[in-house]
Structure formats: structure tokens, C-alpha cells
């Protein structure tokens, strides 16, 4: 449980968009996993099973908050330099120079904003494939999609991320064809 706890929270936070919702969904997910661990039929597929539960709880959370605003802005987000200070300090790499750490933290913040800005259909695929490192087959199973649909959504999600990050990285946002 401890080994996957952080990854489940990261997934739910990027899917739900609100820290409080993500904490609740992650807690419900881990509780469900703990309660039903004896029902797991294939221990080699535990990660896929856990993320499938997390996905279902995220969907239920979305359904319950149909009338809620699409995105609430926290006062902390409006203050410069306060985004995820506690979380980034835990992951701090002391071998980097301060400027490198600052640039990496800024890039991570931009990337998280870009991921949260993706439509949910692309966001879930990008998170499971690129962030969690699950296979196409595992992602397809978790999301109840065919592997071809997963590949298509992953491609479109990556293109949208590239376009979203292009202005930050100094590009023009256009994707060059080979």
C-alpha cells in the first residue's frame, strides 16, 4: 500500500483538479484496495487493478459534482511561488544548482497545468501511460477502451501538451510533420 500511495494521489490530483477531492478519492481508493485485496486474482496486475479503482472513484466524484464550477481557483495559486512548495521540497535534488531546481520546478508547474488543461479523455490516457508508465494494454483495460483508441488518445493528448507547452518552451505551438 505504501509503495503505491503517492502514485495514486498524484493520479487523482491531476484527474480531479482539486487537492481536497484528490485526497478524498485517493483515500477511498486505498481503502477499497485494502478491503478487497483478497479478491485480486492476478497479483502481477495489482497496479492496473488499483488505477482502475482510482479511475472509477474519479468518475464518481465528477458525477457527484455536476453543478460545481469546472475549476475553482485557490488563493494560494494566485500568490507567486507558492505552488506545491511542500511537495517540491520533499523531492528536492541537492545535486542540482539552485537555478536548475527553479527551472525544473517551473517546468513541472507548467506541465501540471497543461495536463490539467487536457480534456479528461486525453488526460487519463496520458497520466496512465506517460506518468505511471503502464502499458497500452493495461491502460486499455483500466479505461475500458480498445488499444487502438488508447494509442489515438495518447497521440492526441501528447500533441495537445506539446502545443500547450510550446509558448513556454519558446516554440510556436505548431507540430512539424516528418
C-alpha positions as MATLAB code, in Angstrom:
seq = 'XXXXXXXXXXXXXXXXXXXXXXXXXXXXXXXXXXXXXXXXXXXXXXXXXXXXXXXXXXXXXXXXXXXXXXXXXXXXXXXXXXXXXXXXXXXXXXXXXXXXXXXXXXXXXXXXXXXXXXXXXXXXXXXXXXXXXXXXXXXXXXXXXXXXXXXXXXXXXXXXXXXXXXXXXXXXXXXXXX';
ca = [
       0.000    0.000    0.000;
       2.744    2.431    0.954;
       4.593    1.895   -2.316;
       1.632    2.950   -4.473;
       0.035    5.561   -2.191;
       1.934    8.545   -3.645;
       1.271    7.490   -7.240;
      -2.451    7.080   -6.599;
      -2.624   10.547   -5.052;
      -0.699   12.085   -7.965;
      -3.075   10.440  -10.454;
      -6.208   11.501   -8.575;
      -4.918   15.037   -8.054;
      -4.265   15.554  -11.746;
      -7.587   13.939  -12.674;
      -9.757   15.735  -10.096;
      -8.003   19.105  -10.220;
      -8.726   19.915   -6.580;
      -6.444   18.795   -3.771;
      -9.327   18.086   -1.384;
     -11.183   15.976   -3.948;
      -7.982   14.149   -4.848;
      -7.235   13.369   -1.213;
     -10.751   12.027   -0.739;
     -10.627    9.938   -3.921;
      -7.153    8.588   -3.116;
      -8.271    7.671    0.396;
     -11.398    5.923   -0.911;
      -9.283    4.096   -3.493;
      -6.727    2.862   -0.977;
      -9.456    1.845    1.449;
     -11.224   -0.141   -1.283;
      -7.928   -1.775   -2.291;
      -7.211   -2.729    1.323;
     -10.704   -4.107    1.878;
     -10.763   -6.136   -1.345;
      -7.128   -7.167   -1.698;
      -8.076  -10.814   -1.133;
     -10.248  -10.642   -4.277;
      -7.292   -9.746   -6.520;
      -7.000  -12.665   -8.920;
      -3.670  -11.853  -10.565;
      -1.110  -10.294   -8.178;
       1.124   -9.345  -11.120;
      -1.568   -6.877  -12.259;
      -2.007   -5.081   -8.941;
      -1.070   -1.642  -10.351;
      -3.631   -1.870  -13.131;
      -6.257   -3.006  -10.611;
      -5.505   -0.111   -8.242;
      -5.602    2.511  -11.007;
      -8.859    1.084  -12.333;
     -10.381    1.593   -8.872;
      -8.935    5.123   -8.753;
     -10.368    5.893  -12.183;
     -13.811    4.724  -11.114;
     -13.740    6.848   -7.955;
     -12.624    9.874  -10.026;
     -15.575    9.345  -12.359;
     -17.977    9.051   -9.435;
     -16.565   12.251   -7.945;
     -17.125   14.051  -11.279;
     -20.698   12.790  -11.472;
     -21.470   13.966   -7.948;
     -20.239   17.478   -8.671;
     -22.094   18.160  -11.924;
     -23.180   21.599  -10.759;
     -19.843   22.565   -9.266;
     -17.681   25.038  -11.149;
     -15.368   23.461  -13.669;
     -12.325   24.725  -11.802;
     -12.020   26.549   -8.520;
      -9.045   28.818   -8.007;
      -7.364   28.717   -4.635;
      -5.949   31.914   -3.158;
      -2.641   30.071   -2.801;
      -2.499   29.623   -6.579;
      -2.726   33.372   -7.065;
       0.329   34.067   -4.921;
       3.630   33.809   -6.809;
       5.934   30.978   -5.846;
       3.562   29.098   -3.527;
       2.559   26.253   -5.801;
       3.281   22.921   -4.171;
       6.150   24.247   -2.053;
       5.759   21.441    0.463;
       5.651   18.719   -2.178;
       8.565   20.075   -4.207;
      10.744   20.446   -1.113;
      10.248   16.748   -0.344;
      11.521   15.800   -3.790;
      14.368   18.269   -3.840;
      17.541   17.070   -5.579;
      20.501   18.647   -3.820;
      22.919   17.821   -6.642;
      21.363   20.474   -8.888;
      22.240   24.128   -8.812;
      19.521   26.433   -7.423;
      18.816   27.853  -10.891;
      18.340   24.353  -12.283;
      15.965   23.453   -9.453;
      13.987   26.633  -10.067;
      13.728   25.959  -13.800;
      12.751   22.329  -13.190;
      10.072   23.356  -10.660;
       8.746   25.965  -13.084;
       8.647   23.429  -15.927;
       6.887   20.886  -13.677;
       4.285   23.501  -12.724;
       3.718   24.348  -16.398;
       3.460   20.660  -17.260;
       0.934   20.023  -14.472;
      -1.160   22.986  -15.665;
      -1.012   21.668  -19.214;
      -2.043   18.170  -18.096;
      -4.937   19.558  -16.037;
      -5.982   21.558  -19.110;
      -6.334   18.455  -21.257;
      -9.815   17.068  -21.884;
     -10.464   14.195  -19.475;
     -10.397   11.583  -22.248;
      -6.810   12.510  -23.140;
      -5.709   13.343  -19.588;
      -6.477    9.882  -18.209;
      -4.569    8.151  -21.012;
      -1.551   10.477  -20.753;
      -1.409   10.048  -16.978;
      -1.591    6.274  -17.081;
       0.821    5.804  -19.990;
       3.366    8.595  -19.590;
       3.260    9.412  -15.891;
       2.524    5.977  -14.421;
       4.329    4.022  -17.132;
       1.573    1.476  -17.675;
       1.439   -0.453  -20.927;
      -1.080    0.256  -23.658;
      -2.871   -2.992  -22.817;
      -3.087   -2.144  -19.100;
      -4.311    1.373  -19.886;
      -6.927   -0.003  -22.267;
      -8.121   -2.433  -19.603;
      -8.327    0.246  -16.893;
     -10.249    2.681  -19.091;
     -12.409    0.047  -20.844;
     -11.104    1.056  -24.267;
      -9.508   -0.746  -27.164;
      -5.741   -0.495  -27.525;
      -6.166    1.436  -30.781;
      -8.307    4.062  -29.037;
      -5.697    4.349  -26.257;
      -2.956    4.896  -28.838;
      -5.045    7.510  -30.642;
      -5.910    9.409  -27.471;
      -2.310    9.241  -26.261;
      -1.101   10.700  -29.549;
      -3.695   13.484  -29.486;
      -3.028   14.172  -25.808;
       0.715   14.460  -26.424;
       0.092   16.819  -29.335;
      -2.153   18.977  -27.162;
       0.506   19.024  -24.417;
       3.185   19.953  -26.916;
       1.053   22.791  -28.251;
       0.196   23.967  -24.738;
       3.851   23.972  -23.664;
       5.211   25.460  -26.894;
       4.898   29.084  -25.826;
       6.618   28.346  -22.513;
       9.417   26.431  -24.225;
       9.853   29.046  -26.952;
       8.163   27.291  -29.859;
       5.280   28.473  -31.977;
       2.897   25.687  -30.995;
       2.791   24.058  -34.407;
       3.663   20.410  -34.705;
       6.029   19.613  -37.534;
       5.221   16.578  -39.615;
       8.031   14.182  -40.535;
];
